[in-house]
C-alpha cells in the first residue's frame, strides 16, 4: 500500500468491511496509522477476522443494518463512541450486489418481484448510505472539522446492468449524491468522491471466476485480468487523503480499461 501524509491518526468508518473490498480498505487505513471502525451487518465472525488483521490498536467492530432507517442514521454515532472521537473519514462500501438470486431482467420478471428488487436495492444501497452520510457530515459541520467521504459505486452505472437495473440505479443515485454533496459541503472542508470499480476478485465471485465464464470475465479488460481489492483500497486511500481535496466531486473509473468514458 502507498501511504499518504495526514495530520495524524484519523477515525475512519468502513462499511461492509467483513471481507473483500471493505476488508482491504480497512487494512489500508490501519496500515497508515488511522483508527478504523469495521462495520458489518450480521457477519460478526468475519468482521472480527478483519479487526484482528488490522495493524495497530484502537480499532473497533460496529454492527448495523443499513436497511433499517434508525440503524443507518445512528451508525456514525456508534462508530464515534467505539473509536473515542468523531469519524472524519467515511467509506461507503456496504450494500447488496449482483447475485443470481437477485436477477430481475425486465422482460422476464413478474411485477411483484420487480417491485421487491427495486425496494430492496434502493432501501439498502441508496437510502441507508444517504442517511449515514448525512449523519456523519452534519456532525462534522457542527464540530467544525474537515472530513472525507469516499463511496464505492460501480462501472455498471455507466455501462449498464441489464439483469440488475435496480442495482445500477441504486448506485447511480450514490454517484449523483456524492457530486451534489461535494458542492454543498466544500465550504466546510468536507470532500466527497466516488470510485467506480469494474469486476473485482473477491470471495463472493470466486466461483464465477473459476467457472467457464471466468475466461470471458477476465477478457473484458485488455489487461486480461480482473481487479484486486487492494487496488480499490489504494484509490480510496488517496481520495481520502489531504492531497486529494481537488478531486472532490469526481468519479474515478477503476476498471482496467474495460469500459471507457472519453
Steps between C-alpha positions, in 0.01 A plus 500: 500500500613854432473712814407866473576777746225592743485732801495199732287195570147552376184318598376306197173311453502235227160346434468145374849411622450130574701396193588594143535869415389615844761290677775621267397862556496458878849348489631783284390768743632307799831451320552875483417543866132589502248351743230306324142409585428175316129486416302185432130429493494147642827333394658558841751214471632633170504851641706379794740340252540835327547673835781273620678538166533878540834651585516705818242542772191705580288334230143385563223282359157658455179339376199654329245410234512776240158387385361623833449876508583544867809279489634667185452847642664405829802311369737799492424574866561136595835507319592826670427346838697186419803690370495770764462794262309629197523310173675727252532247216208291377532229237159394371562145384209300645206397287340214315668406175413298193431137586305243296214494753446873454483505117207702368526547123199709398373272223463191720445632852151502642370833640517394864861384478586813301357718779682305771831528316473877472389543859783287637780653297386857556427450870841354583740631236358849461290610796711333768821643358345845460379506861841395631681756283274783613538407866879482476547821303252705704688397814823633348331826403377544857850435634680707238714205391618416147408163355506260210234268361584243234217291358547175313282513191522279194597488134143383441371855553661596170500172308160377616384189687229341282432218749522729804356841406399581858855437619643734238242765584567473873869560439439776245311687772810481719722632220265796469472546876876525536522762226220705655638482853849583375365837395287552810768403752813650344465820709539277809815329368317173449590330172312213337592273212388174344691197376337298222669157492459244230511128579703445817637167620333439835376196691147568380589445132770233537269229367413702190863574427582132535221393264487499121387862515825604668700530180244733342483711816876543505500567127272798555814702578785533251730417792347151502411498869257639753572755769627431850346634822835658590487709183165642606639561849795697361261722304281556806803580714609773260152650458466518879840666542570873545669488158171426323282795600492620139354167391182571699193425290689266268427142406810287451450221245696197618428230247819416311380672181205261478264795457619839383339841541702745284 
